[in-house]
Amino acid sequence: MTNQIDFNQWKSIEMKVGKIMTVEKIPNRDKLYKLVIDVGEEKPRQIITGLVPYYKEKELLGKLIVVLTNLKPAKFAGEISEGMLLAAEKEDGSRCVILTVDKEIEPGTMIK
């Protein structure tokens, strides 16, 4: 196993349940969606993700997902991304699935 972290490093990672509220394909970008996600905060977050090859917009809308919420904002395709959703992707890129929760729970619930 490479890149092991200790428990204190693990504790610094903040993940929450998020609910995808809107999905919009970014113009002139083949792979990027702009998602608006409720993570239980005063204002929803915008996250840019490369899921276009794997999901239709309607498949993502309303999903409860796992979101890394204490990642520094970054700019992609001229848009600010305020977190990262978690997904599993095959090494060859042939398949990618987002991590979801298996029962209803409120957006903003901490992942521990």
N, C-alpha and C positions, 0 to 999 in steps of 0.2 A: 504494500500500500504506500502510495506517495502522497506528499503534501499533507501530512497529518496536522491537525490543529489540536490545541489543548481545550479543556472545558471552558476556560475564561474567554477564549476566542469564540467558541460556540455561543456563549451567553451574549456576545456582542451582536450577533445576527438577530435581526428582528423580522419575523414573518407573521403575516396575518391572513385571515380569510378575506378574499375580495370577491365582489360580485360584478361581473361585466355588465355595464349599463348601456354602453353604445359601442359599435364597431364600425369603423370607416376605413376603406382602402385609401392609402396615400397615393395621390395622383402621380403618375410617371415613375412609380416604384413597383416592380413585379412581385415583391415578397412582403411588403410592409403594411400592417394594419395600425391604425391609431385607435387604441381602446380607452374608454373612460371607465374607471373602476372605483366602486365604493369600497373603501377599506375602513369604514366606520369613523372617519374623520369629518371635520366640519365641511371640507371641500373634497370632492372626488379627485382621484389622481389620473393623469394621462400617462399611458405606457405605450411605447412603440415596440412592436414585436414582428418578427419575420414568419408569421404563421399562414400567410396567404396560400402557399402550396399545400398546406395540410388541412385547413379548415375553411368552410364557407362562413360568411358573416353570421348567418342565422344559427349555425352550430355553436358559435361562441356566446351569443347574446344570452344573458341571464345565468351563465355558468358560475358556480362557486369555485374559486381557484385559490391556489397558494401564491402569495405575493411577498417578495423580499422588499420591505418597506424602508429600510435605512440605508439603501444604496444612494450614493450621490447622484443627483440629476445629470443626465447626459443628453446631448443633441444628436438626433438621427434624422436625416432627410429634412433638415430645417425645423424639426419638431423637438420639443423637450420631452424626455421620458423620465418619469418620476418614480421609478421602481423597476422591478423585474418579475415577471411571472415565472414559475418553475415548470419545466417541461423535461421530458425524456426524449432524446433523439438518437437514432441509430447512427453509428460512425459514418456510414456512407450517405447520410442525409435522406435516405429513402422513406423514413417514417419518423414522425414527431408527434407526441401526445402531451397535452398539458396535464399537470397534476391537479386533481380536483378533490373535494371532500365528499365522503360517501353518504352524508345525511345533511339535512337542512340545519344551518347554524348562522348566526348573525354575522354580517360583514364586520370586520374589525376584530373578530375573535383571534386572540394570539395563538400561534402555532408553537407548541412547546415540545 
